[in-house]
């Protein structure tokens, strides 16, 4: 099981991570609000501004103070957007 450091000594399982997104868009803000209301929100930002929202396969939503690119790099991804494949 690979663990990813999401800041301040907090770790998550790489296998359970579905997406790492920026918290700025309205749909992500709505997801965070719904998770908070339903008790599925984990705030790992230690009071700092949220820079990444992590969506887990268990429907939990985790807030992190690290940039999405930093978390993607730690997870083994490039942190860069890939062009959409045309089919």
N, C-alpha and C positions, 0 to 999 in steps of 0.2 A: 504494500500500500504506500503510495507516494503522498507526502504531505507538502502543502504549499504554505509558506509564510505569508500572511496577509497583513502583517504589520503589528508592532507592539507585542511580539511573541505569540500571536494567535496563528493557529494552523488550521487548514481545512484539507479534506481528502480530495486529491486530484480526480479520482474516479467519480466522485459525486458532483463535481462542478459541471454545470450545464453552460453557463454564459457569464462573461464579465463585461458589464456595460457602464457607460457614463450615466450619472444620475440626472442629467439636465433635461431630458425630454419629458413631455407630459405623460406618455404611457408608462415610463419607468417610475415617475413620481406617483402615479396611480397604483402601480404594483407595490411600491414601498408603503403607501398609506394603507392599502388593503392588508398587507402582511402585518403591519403594526396593529391594526384593528383585530386581526384574527390570532395574534400571538405567535406569528411565524417569523418575526423580525429579530435579527441578532445584530446589535450595533457594536462593531469591533473597531470603531474609529476613535475611541477614547476622548470624545468631546471635540475632536478636530473636525474640519469640514469634510464631508463625504465626497470622495473623488471617484469611487468605484462601487457599483452594486453587483454583488455576486448572486446568481440564481442557482440554486441547488436542485438536485433531482428529487429531493424530499419536499419540495415546495417552500423551503425556507429561503429567506432573503437576508443576505449578510451585507452590512455596510462597512466599507474600508476607507481609510484615509490615503491609501496608495493609489497611484494612477492605474487605470486599466492595463496600460502597456506594460507596466512593471509586473503586475500579477501574471499577465500572459507570458512574459519572459520567464518568470519563475516556474510557471507551469510547463514550460518547454515549447511554447508556441513562439511565433515571431513577434506578436503584438501588432502586426500590420494587417490591414484589411486586404483580403484577397479579391481580385476582380471576379465578378460573377461569371460563371461558365455559361456559354451559349450552347444551346442544344437544339 
